């Protein structure tokens, strides 16, 4: 039975946008089931029929397409075009089929009288979750083009950071992949031949050679079982990640990984501060801003901190207190700067300066990682080559000594 993904606004949770799934034989049956549950979906569409395809058969919208769309949207509005005219022109120019279809749906909603923010709220699965809230603020102030400029600049910087991060990891990933492939070829094709030769010589094998031949036997004879076990572990890990307690634990561990953990943490905090900066500087209420940030944050550790901040603000307390208590996530300068911004009434300025500071820190961290990872990779490759050389040549030297 097909699965349908739908988006709706939960009034009991303060209008929070919820994404969920329902099984039905058709989209009409899905709508009927939701109506019986007193749910009015903002959008509903059939999911991929290949749930285990790891996204291969799913239509994706690359981040660069969202960046380009946002920047062109802002530029066209600044030139004097209306929202509907702009979307019609962009819909013709867009090449990504998924984005084209979504823009067409947004246009249809606008034609039926929907607000721009409500039309975008139906598509937060491809657009950032803060888009509808920002657009609502832009509608209220009459400055939608300026709001989109903010969002476009931020989205572009985040896309650049993602590319820089991928570029930083590409070289280590290639080197380690080649090392694993080389080791696999030696274990499967080279080691068994030497094992038969050494067994005929009736030699006492040194420890490195015994380890090499043991690994070779396991891989040759039990390789299929190892592969199935690895797949089972990956599947189990994926299922466990859906459990909140396990996801929170792994989210916390990821931030403590040597070398890469600090970079992940700073990038996460930068995203939080920059989004906070955009929304505050576009006159979105603090409580609403914190609610959107909490809902759009995937890391549960940061999500809990934002939740405490929101609760403090709702009680009339400073939100910087929750940040002071989370110095394993936030640098002290973040808490102090936000505290100063709250007291001075210039929170937007403080957030903007913090974002610029963390942006420079992330750039420096990426360069630092490259300088540290390269020697580490060289050491690992050297250790692998040394191990293989000792494993093969030590018995050969023993055989030569026995012959003499």
QUIWO-V27505 format. One record per backbone hydrogen bond with DSSP energy under -0.5 kcal/mol. NH is the residue of the N-H (numbers start at 1). CO is the residue of the C=O. If there is no record, write none. Layout:
BEGIN
nh=NH co=CO
nh=NH co=CO
END
This chain:
BEGIN
nh=4 co=22
nh=5 co=45
nh=6 co=20
nh=7 co=43
nh=8 co=18
nh=10 co=8
nh=10 co=16
nh=11 co=9
nh=13 co=10
nh=14 co=11
nh=15 co=10
nh=16 co=10
nh=18 co=8
nh=18 co=16
nh=20 co=6
nh=22 co=4
nh=24 co=2
nh=30 co=26
nh=31 co=27
nh=32 co=28
nh=33 co=29
nh=34 co=30
nh=35 co=31
nh=36 co=32
nh=37 co=33
nh=38 co=35
nh=39 co=34
nh=41 co=39
nh=42 co=7
nh=43 co=7
nh=45 co=5
nh=47 co=3
nh=53 co=50
nh=56 co=53
nh=58 co=55
nh=62 co=60
nh=65 co=62
nh=66 co=62
nh=67 co=63
nh=68 co=64
nh=69 co=65
nh=70 co=66
nh=71 co=67
nh=72 co=68
nh=73 co=69
nh=74 co=70
nh=75 co=71
nh=76 co=72
nh=77 co=73
nh=78 co=74
nh=79 co=75
nh=80 co=77
nh=81 co=76
nh=86 co=82
nh=87 co=83
nh=88 co=84
nh=89 co=85
nh=90 co=86
nh=91 co=87
nh=92 co=88
nh=93 co=89
nh=94 co=90
nh=100 co=96
nh=101 co=97
nh=102 co=98
nh=103 co=99
nh=104 co=100
nh=105 co=101
nh=106 co=102
nh=107 co=103
nh=108 co=104
nh=109 co=105
nh=110 co=106
nh=111 co=107
nh=112 co=108
nh=113 co=110
nh=114 co=109
nh=119 co=115
nh=120 co=116
nh=121 co=117
nh=122 co=118
nh=122 co=119
nh=123 co=120
nh=124 co=121
nh=126 co=123
nh=127 co=123
nh=131 co=128
nh=134 co=130
nh=135 co=131
nh=136 co=132
nh=137 co=133
nh=138 co=134
nh=139 co=135
nh=140 co=136
nh=141 co=137
nh=142 co=138
nh=143 co=138
nh=147 co=143
nh=148 co=144
nh=149 co=145
nh=150 co=146
nh=151 co=147
nh=152 co=148
nh=153 co=149
nh=154 co=150
nh=155 co=151
nh=156 co=152
nh=157 co=153
nh=158 co=154
nh=159 co=155
nh=160 co=156
nh=161 co=157
nh=162 co=158
nh=163 co=159
nh=164 co=160
nh=165 co=161
nh=166 co=162
nh=167 co=163
nh=168 co=164
nh=169 co=165
nh=170 co=166
nh=171 co=167
nh=172 co=168
nh=173 co=169
nh=174 co=170
nh=175 co=171
nh=176 co=172
nh=177 co=173
nh=178 co=174
nh=179 co=175
nh=180 co=176
nh=181 co=177
nh=182 co=178
nh=183 co=179
nh=184 co=180
nh=185 co=181
nh=186 co=182
nh=187 co=183
nh=188 co=184
nh=189 co=185
nh=190 co=185
nh=190 co=186
nh=191 co=186
nh=193 co=190
nh=194 co=190
nh=195 co=191
nh=196 co=192
nh=197 co=193
nh=198 co=194
nh=199 co=195
nh=200 co=196
nh=201 co=197
nh=202 co=198
nh=202 co=199
nh=203 co=198
nh=205 co=203
nh=210 co=206
nh=211 co=207
nh=212 co=208
nh=213 co=209
nh=214 co=210
nh=215 co=211
nh=216 co=212
nh=217 co=213
nh=218 co=214
nh=219 co=215
nh=220 co=216
nh=221 co=217
nh=222 co=218
nh=223 co=219
nh=226 co=222
nh=227 co=223
nh=228 co=224
nh=229 co=225
nh=230 co=226
nh=231 co=227
nh=232 co=228
nh=233 co=229
nh=234 co=230
nh=235 co=231
nh=236 co=232
nh=237 co=233
nh=238 co=234
nh=239 co=235
nh=240 co=236
nh=241 co=237
nh=242 co=239
nh=243 co=240
nh=247 co=243
nh=248 co=244
nh=249 co=245
nh=250 co=246
nh=251 co=247
nh=252 co=248
nh=253 co=249
nh=254 co=250
nh=255 co=251
nh=256 co=253
nh=257 co=254
nh=260 co=258
nh=261 co=257
nh=263 co=259
nh=264 co=260
nh=265 co=261
nh=266 co=262
nh=267 co=263
nh=268 co=264
nh=269 co=265
nh=270 co=266
nh=271 co=267
nh=272 co=268
nh=273 co=269
nh=274 co=270
nh=275 co=271
nh=276 co=272
nh=277 co=273
nh=278 co=274
nh=279 co=275
nh=280 co=276
nh=281 co=277
nh=282 co=279
nh=283 co=280
nh=284 co=279
nh=289 co=285
nh=290 co=286
nh=291 co=287
nh=292 co=288
nh=293 co=289
nh=294 co=290
nh=295 co=291
nh=296 co=292
nh=297 co=293
nh=297 co=294
nh=298 co=296
nh=300 co=298
nh=303 co=299
nh=304 co=300
nh=305 co=301
nh=306 co=302
nh=307 co=303
nh=308 co=304
nh=309 co=305
nh=310 co=306
nh=311 co=307
nh=312 co=308
nh=313 co=309
nh=314 co=310
nh=315 co=311
nh=315 co=312
nh=316 co=313
nh=317 co=312
nh=321 co=318
nh=322 co=319
nh=323 co=319
nh=324 co=320
nh=325 co=321
nh=326 co=323
nh=329 co=326
nh=330 co=326
nh=334 co=331
nh=335 co=331
nh=336 co=332
nh=337 co=333
nh=338 co=334
nh=339 co=335
nh=340 co=336
nh=341 co=337
nh=342 co=338
nh=343 co=339
nh=344 co=340
nh=345 co=341
nh=346 co=341
nh=350 co=346
nh=351 co=347
nh=352 co=348
nh=353 co=349
nh=354 co=350
nh=355 co=351
nh=356 co=352
nh=357 co=353
nh=358 co=354
nh=359 co=355
nh=360 co=356
nh=361 co=357
nh=362 co=358
nh=363 co=359
nh=364 co=360
nh=365 co=361
nh=366 co=362
nh=367 co=363
nh=368 co=364
nh=369 co=365
nh=370 co=366
nh=371 co=367
nh=372 co=368
nh=373 co=369
nh=374 co=370
nh=376 co=372
nh=377 co=373
nh=378 co=374
nh=379 co=375
nh=380 co=376
nh=381 co=377
nh=382 co=378
nh=383 co=379
nh=384 co=380
nh=385 co=381
nh=386 co=382
nh=387 co=383
nh=388 co=384
nh=389 co=385
nh=390 co=386
nh=391 co=387
nh=392 co=388
nh=393 co=389
nh=394 co=390
nh=396 co=392
nh=397 co=393
nh=398 co=394
nh=399 co=395
nh=400 co=396
nh=401 co=397
nh=402 co=398
nh=403 co=399
nh=404 co=400
END
